[in-house]
Structure formats: structure tokens, C-alpha cells
């Protein structure tokens, strides 16, 4: 059609949404997530984080994890 897409079309534009999500995975604007404070002691992979600890997630380590993505260096919106 000749009309310009609107936000109401977004749910129907699944491949465009996949391209946007994959672009955000490969080209993170921020390498770190928002810091979180541990509200109660928690154990992760054998390490205990005491209450009050501040944890920063390194997004690039997740966005480029081969265990999660298989081939993280490749742009594949169809994931």
C-alpha cells in the first residue's frame, strides 16, 4: 500500500521488530545494566552475594555468549 506504517502496525511487523531486537543485541548502547542491590543473601555459581551488595550486569557478556546465541557475532534477526 501507499500509506506510511504507524505504531498500531507494530504488532504485525514481526520481522522489523526482530531486526530492531537483533540490532540492539549486537550494538548495545550501554555495556552495563542498571545496578541492582541484593535484598537478601543469594548464591550464584558457588559465590554468595551478601545482602546490600550492588551487582552490575555486563550486557555484552550476555549478548555475545556462544552458549546462548551459538554464533553471536552474526546478525540473524530470525533467531
GIMOSUL-V618660 format. One record per backbone hydrogen bond with DSSP energy under -1.0 kcal/mol. NH is the residue of the N-H (numbers start at 1). CO is the residue of the C=O. E is the energy in kcal/mol with one decimal. If there is no record, write none. Layout:
nh = [NH,NH]
co = [CO,CO]
e = [E,E]
This chain:
nh = [9,10,12,13,14,17,18,19,20,21,22,23,24,25,26,27,33,36,38,42,44,47,49,52,53,55,59,63,64,65,69,70,71,74,79]
co = [6,7,9,10,12,13,14,15,16,17,18,19,20,21,22,23,57,55,53,49,47,44,42,38,50,36,31,59,60,62,65,66,69,71,76]
e = [-1.8,-1.1,-1.6,-1.3,-1.2,-2.3,-2.1,-2.4,-2.3,-2.4,-2.5,-2.3,-2.2,-1.7,-2.4,-2.7,-2.5,-2.6,-3.0,-1.9,-2.8,-1.9,-3.2,-3.2,-2.1,-3.5,-1.6,-3.3,-1.7,-1.5,-2.7,-1.8,-2.4,-2.1,-1.7]
